[in-house]
Structure formats: C-alpha cells, structure tokens
Amino acid sequence: MPTLKDDMPTVLIAGGSGLIGGHLTRHFKDRGYRVYKLTRNPKRHGHIYWDPEAGKIDTKKLDKIDILINLAGENIGAKRWRSKRKEAILNSRVKSTAFLASLIPQMPRLNYYIGASGVNCYGNQKGKIYYEEEAYGSDFLSAVVKEWEGAHQLVTNQVKGAVLRISMVLSRHGGSLHLMKQPIYFGLGAAVASGKQHSPWIHINDLCRLMLFAIDHQLQGTYNASAANNTNLEMTQLLAKWMKRPLILPNVPAFILKLLLGERAILVLTDLQASNEKIKQAGFTFVYSTLDAAFKSFFKKK
C-alpha cells in the first residue's frame, strides 16, 4: 500500500463520486497522491463541501491543491430530456466549471487542470471520422459541450491544462456496459435500429491512464478520449459471446427506442466515429485497443 509523502501532489476532484471518479481516485492513490473530492454531502475524510449553484465551498484546503480534475455534471442518460432535465444537464457542467474558474486565485499551488467533456459534440455525418478541430454539431449535446468547453477555457486561461472529450466508458461495474448486459443476460438482447451505427468507446482503466499521462506530460488543448469505434451490432454480438448468451431477437426498431427514451435515444442511434490520432501522436498507448480485449478484461476468470 503506497504511503502519502509530503512531496507528492495533492489532487482535487470535482464530480469524483461517480464511475470515473472512483477509479481515478484509486489510480492516484496507487501513486501515493493525496486526493480530495468536492461533494455536496461530505461524509468521509478527504471530502470537501461545495455547492456550485449557490457559489459555496469550504476553502480550507484550496491552498494545498496541485492538480484539479473536473468531472462534474449530471448523468446525461439517467432521465428523459425534458426542459428541466436539459437545464440541469447544462448548468451542472457550465455553472460548476465557471465557479471553479473563479476559485483558481485561491489555489496558489495549482499547476495543472483536466476538464471532462463529451465526444458527442460533433455532427452526424455517416462515415465521417471526426477530429478535434471539427466544428460542433447542432443538436442539444453539441450545444452543451460547446458551452461546457467555453467554461473550461475560463480555467485554462489561468493554469495549464487539457480538455478530454470522453467517449462511452466501459467498466466491469456500472456505466453503459451494465445497461447493455441486463437484457442480454435474460435472453432479451438485440441490436438497435440497423445496428450499423458506430459508437466511440474507452476502457475505464485506459481513461484513468490517459488522465495520468496528460498530467505527466503537461498536455494542453482538446483530445478525443476514445480507443476505437465499433457498431452497435458488433458490441451486442461480442458482449453476448462473452456472456455466453444467445441473441435470438430481431433488432429493436428505432421508433420503439425513441418511445422508450425520448430525445436521449440519440445516445444509441447516432452514428459517430471519433479519431484518437491526436492523443496517440502525443505518445499515449491504449492497453485496450480492441473491443474483444476490453470485454476479456471484464469476463476472464482470475
């Protein structure tokens, strides 16, 4: 078990209670880093109270922070996108990031920042591979990311940092994979729509490694955090294979998915391919560069 050292960095994570934050905390602690998390309900050692909507925060530890990781934001897939939900999705990202930007002067030791963003910020041109310099799309999520990244700029105007456009995160527990596994387990699995629509994805461990890589190499700018792009049918078939379950049902029609999910059905129906050449050119190597390798890490016997 690594021990904390006085000369090791201190990390502050906003939005650290979610799937990514939990894994990332373990990666930092394995290095011996000290980790604090911002939360509205501080219950444990290392929790720091904040309420970004009210502009409140416990400032006692801010002068100790070397690295700031901003993962804050409501889950985009958890509920229907009615007007109030859309407002919450936007404000939980933009207002919290702007609030963090206002706190930078109170962090004299801060030397690096990572802001989370979304890879679903591009257009919807079939067959096109999107690079970081491409224009934002015109849908709701693209508009959210545009404003979100504008807020990140308020931070990176003050301290060196990078913005990671995170794709579908694959993890053994929780996240998108958990939602895909449930119907397959009960024999109800099926691809959706044509099944030919692509989704970029990244293994949770590679995402954490990428963040550490960004810190170590002091990366600046915007990067797609994506290991590969696979179709919905490829994901469904391979997942069923690893779960040793049959796929006997026909594809779920797009209109049924829209009835069930409303506007957020675009999360599954959009055909999106994102390039990872920029981060690879920076020197990062993915451990899980194929879907089969990623699934193997979740299902293989230890």
Secondary structure in CASP SS format (residue, H / E / C, confidence):
PFRMAT SS
TARGET T0000
AUTHOR 0000-0000-0000
METHOD secondary structure of the structure
MODEL  1
M C 1.00
P C 1.00
T C 1.00
L C 1.00
K C 1.00
D C 1.00
D C 1.00
M C 1.00
P C 1.00
T E 1.00
V E 1.00
L E 1.00
I E 1.00
A E 1.00
G C 1.00
G C 1.00
S C 1.00
G C 1.00
L H 1.00
I H 1.00
G H 1.00
G H 1.00
H H 1.00
L H 1.00
T H 1.00
R H 1.00
H H 1.00
F H 1.00
K H 1.00
D H 1.00
R C 1.00
G C 1.00
Y C 1.00
R E 1.00
V E 1.00
Y E 1.00
K E 1.00
L E 1.00
T E 1.00
R C 1.00
N C 1.00
P C 1.00
K C 1.00
R C 1.00
H C 1.00
G C 1.00
H E 1.00
I E 1.00
Y E 1.00
W E 1.00
D E 1.00
P C 1.00
E C 1.00
A C 1.00
G C 1.00
K E 1.00
I E 1.00
D C 1.00
T C 1.00
K C 1.00
K C 1.00
L H 1.00
D H 1.00
K H 1.00
I C 1.00
D C 1.00
I E 1.00
L E 1.00
I E 1.00
N E 1.00
L C 1.00
A C 1.00
G C 1.00
E C 1.00
N C 1.00
I C 1.00
G C 1.00
A C 1.00
K C 1.00
R C 1.00
W C 1.00
R C 1.00
S H 1.00
K H 1.00
R H 1.00
K H 1.00
E H 1.00
A H 1.00
I H 1.00
L H 1.00
N H 1.00
S H 1.00
R H 1.00
V H 1.00
K H 1.00
S H 1.00
T H 1.00
A H 1.00
F H 1.00
L H 1.00
A H 1.00
S H 1.00
L H 1.00
I H 1.00
P H 1.00
Q H 1.00
M C 1.00
P C 1.00
R C 1.00
L C 1.00
N C 1.00
Y E 1.00
Y E 1.00
I E 1.00
G E 1.00
A E 1.00
S E 1.00
G E 1.00
V C 1.00
N C 1.00
C C 1.00
Y C 1.00
G C 1.00
N C 1.00
Q C 1.00
K C 1.00
G C 1.00
K C 1.00
I E 1.00
Y E 1.00
Y C 1.00
E C 1.00
E C 1.00
E C 1.00
A C 1.00
Y C 1.00
G C 1.00
S C 1.00
D C 1.00
F H 1.00
L H 1.00
S H 1.00
A H 1.00
V H 1.00
V H 1.00
K H 1.00
E H 1.00
W H 1.00
E H 1.00
G H 1.00
A H 1.00
H H 1.00
Q H 1.00
L H 1.00
V H 1.00
T H 1.00
N C 1.00
Q C 1.00
V C 1.00
K C 1.00
G E 1.00
A E 1.00
V E 1.00
L E 1.00
R E 1.00
I E 1.00
S C 1.00
M E 1.00
V E 1.00
L E 1.00
S C 1.00
R C 1.00
H C 1.00
G C 1.00
G H 1.00
S H 1.00
L H 1.00
H H 1.00
L H 1.00
M H 1.00
K H 1.00
Q H 1.00
P H 1.00
I H 1.00
Y H 1.00
F C 1.00
G C 1.00
L C 1.00
G C 1.00
A C 1.00
A C 1.00
V E 1.00
A C 1.00
S C 1.00
G C 1.00
K C 1.00
Q C 1.00
H E 1.00
S E 1.00
P E 1.00
W E 1.00
I E 1.00
H E 1.00
I H 1.00
N H 1.00
D H 1.00
L H 1.00
C H 1.00
R H 1.00
L H 1.00
M H 1.00
L H 1.00
F H 1.00
A H 1.00
I H 1.00
D H 1.00
H H 1.00
Q C 1.00
L C 1.00
Q C 1.00
G E 1.00
T E 1.00
Y E 1.00
N E 1.00
A E 1.00
S C 1.00
A C 1.00
A E 1.00
N E 1.00
N E 1.00
T E 1.00
N H 1.00
L H 1.00
E H 1.00
M H 1.00
T H 1.00
Q H 1.00
L H 1.00
L H 1.00
A H 1.00
K H 1.00
W H 1.00
M H 1.00
K C 1.00
R C 1.00
P C 1.00
L C 1.00
I C 1.00
L C 1.00
P C 1.00
N C 1.00
V E 1.00
P C 1.00
A H 1.00
F H 1.00
I H 1.00
L H 1.00
K H 1.00
L H 1.00
L H 1.00
L H 1.00
G H 1.00
E H 1.00
R H 1.00
A H 1.00
I H 1.00
L H 1.00
V H 1.00
L H 1.00
T C 1.00
D C 1.00
L C 1.00
Q E 1.00
A E 1.00
S C 1.00
N C 1.00
E H 1.00
K H 1.00
I H 1.00
K H 1.00
Q H 1.00
A C 1.00
G C 1.00
F C 1.00
T C 1.00
F C 1.00
V C 1.00
Y C 1.00
S C 1.00
T C 1.00
L H 1.00
D H 1.00
A H 1.00
A H 1.00
F H 1.00
K H 1.00
S H 1.00
F H 1.00
F H 1.00
K C 1.00
K C 1.00
K C 1.00
END
